[in-house]
Amino acid sequence: MSLLHLASAPAAACAKLARRPTTMVLKVTKWDAAKDGKLSRSSMTQRLAKEGFRATSYTFGPGSVFPDHSHGCDKKDAIISGRFMFRAEGEEVILEPV
């Protein structure tokens, strides 16, 4: 089971982004406990808020599959526990809290 934090930029920022050409950039960033403290739902929410994102938490069971889709806004996926395989633009990564 994975606890996934989905974060998107505020609505006003999304409206601006919708008017610009979209190019997807897949970037994986690891949690830095020395800088951000112990990883938890609360600390992840705080970090995302500092970056200007709103966070929503979801829990997905093993084997969850999502159809191809897109987002009209900058978005981050953050894993608090478990593993999450992510495919985008021909790339595949495993997200996990290590």
N, C-alpha and C positions, 0 to 999 in steps of 0.2 A: 504494500500500500504506500502510495506517495502523497505527501502533503505538498501541494504546489501553490506557490504564491503567484498570482497573475497580476501584473501591474501595468497600467496604461497611463499615458500622460493626461493631464487635465483636459477637459472638453475644449477649452479655448485653444490650447496648443494643438489638439487634434484637428480643429477646423483649419488652422494655418497649414498643418502638414498635408491635409487633403488637397490643398491647392498647388502643392509642389510635386514635381515628378518623383515617383517612388523608386528607390533602389534599396533592396533588402541587404542588410549587412548582418551576418550571423557572428556574434562575438560572445565567447564564453569567458566569464570572469569568476574566479574562485573567491570564496569567503576568506577574508583576512582577519582571523581572530585577534591578532595583535592590534589591529586598527579598529575593528568593528565590535569586539567583544565576543562572548560566547554566542554561537548561532542558536537562535530561537525564533519563534513566530514574531514576538515583539521586537527583537532586534532587527529582523529582516524588514518588518513594516517601517520601523524608524529610518533605516538606511534608504529604503525606496522613497519615503517621503522627503528626505533631504535632497534626493535627486529629482524631485518634482513629480513623482509618480503616485498614483492612488493604488492601494493594494487590496486584493480580494483573495481569500484563502479557499482552496478546494481540496478535497481528498478524493483520489482516484484509486480504484482497486486494480489489482494485477491484471494485465492484459487489456486495459482500456485502450481503445483506438479512436482516433478523431479523423474525420475526412479532411482532404485537402481544403484549405481555406486561407483567407488573407485578412489582414487588419488594416484599417485606414488610419492607423495611428502608431506612434512608437510604442513598443511593448516589451516587457521583460518577463521571463519565466524564472522563478527561483524555487529551488527544491530545498525543503526543510528536512525531509526524511524520505528514504526510499531511493528509487532510481527512475528516471524518465528518459526514454529514447525519443529524440527529437530529430525530424527530417525537414530540411528546408533548402530550397534552391540547389538540390542535388547533394547537399551535405547531410551527414548523419552524425549526431553527437549523443553521448549518454550524459545526462545531467544528474549529479548526485552531490550531496553535501560533504565533500571531502576536502 
